[in-house]
């Protein structure tokens, strides 16, 4: 995994509906309750064709999410997203089945608001 990508494990808490913007850009967000000594809920976003990664998941499913941090300025405000590019389903024995093992593209893709 490239140095600017990260992983987090946990259980799917919420799957949001897909959002399509006037420009045609599509994203879908989900909330993961991370596995940690002090669990927290963390919101991720899947963009464009990667929203299909969420189609096979349900609240309560244990997953490992590969993501990168994306940040941009818009009208003098900064917005930061955790953009998921890989989601591995974790079964009871800790092994995983990957839905997508493709690394994220390197080009910058501005998100409209």
PEURPE-V976720 format. One record per residue. RES is the residue in three letters. PSI is psi in whole degrees, 0 to 359 (NA if undefined). Layout:
res->RES psi->PSI
res->RES psi->PSI
This chain:
res->UNK psi->139
res->UNK psi->158
res->UNK psi->342
res->UNK psi->20
res->UNK psi->157
res->UNK psi->168
res->UNK psi->149
res->UNK psi->139
res->UNK psi->151
res->UNK psi->194
res->UNK psi->138
res->UNK psi->124
res->UNK psi->314
res->UNK psi->138
res->UNK psi->117
res->UNK psi->162
res->UNK psi->150
res->UNK psi->146
res->UNK psi->130
res->UNK psi->128
res->UNK psi->165
res->UNK psi->329
res->UNK psi->351
res->UNK psi->353
res->UNK psi->135
res->UNK psi->138
res->UNK psi->157
res->UNK psi->131
res->UNK psi->156
res->UNK psi->157
res->UNK psi->132
res->UNK psi->130
res->UNK psi->109
res->UNK psi->151
res->UNK psi->112
res->UNK psi->170
res->UNK psi->327
res->UNK psi->80
res->UNK psi->141
res->UNK psi->156
res->UNK psi->131
res->UNK psi->131
res->UNK psi->132
res->UNK psi->163
res->UNK psi->140
res->UNK psi->137
res->UNK psi->156
res->UNK psi->232
res->UNK psi->347
res->UNK psi->349
res->UNK psi->339
res->UNK psi->340
res->UNK psi->334
res->UNK psi->348
res->UNK psi->329
res->UNK psi->2
res->UNK psi->156
res->UNK psi->155
res->UNK psi->137
res->UNK psi->341
res->UNK psi->136
res->UNK psi->130
res->UNK psi->163
res->UNK psi->125
res->UNK psi->127
res->UNK psi->128
res->UNK psi->167
res->UNK psi->157
res->UNK psi->126
res->UNK psi->132
res->UNK psi->144
res->UNK psi->158
res->UNK psi->139
res->UNK psi->118
res->UNK psi->49
res->UNK psi->20
res->UNK psi->149
res->UNK psi->138
res->UNK psi->133
res->UNK psi->133
res->UNK psi->151
res->UNK psi->106
res->UNK psi->111
res->UNK psi->134
res->UNK psi->350
res->UNK psi->138
res->UNK psi->118
res->UNK psi->127
res->UNK psi->129
res->UNK psi->125
res->UNK psi->182
res->UNK psi->333
res->UNK psi->8
res->UNK psi->352
res->UNK psi->169
res->UNK psi->156
res->UNK psi->119
res->UNK psi->138
res->UNK psi->338
res->UNK psi->117
res->UNK psi->18
res->UNK psi->131
res->UNK psi->155
res->UNK psi->150
res->UNK psi->152
res->UNK psi->342
res->UNK psi->150
res->UNK psi->132
res->UNK psi->98
res->UNK psi->139
res->UNK psi->124
res->UNK psi->157
res->UNK psi->NA
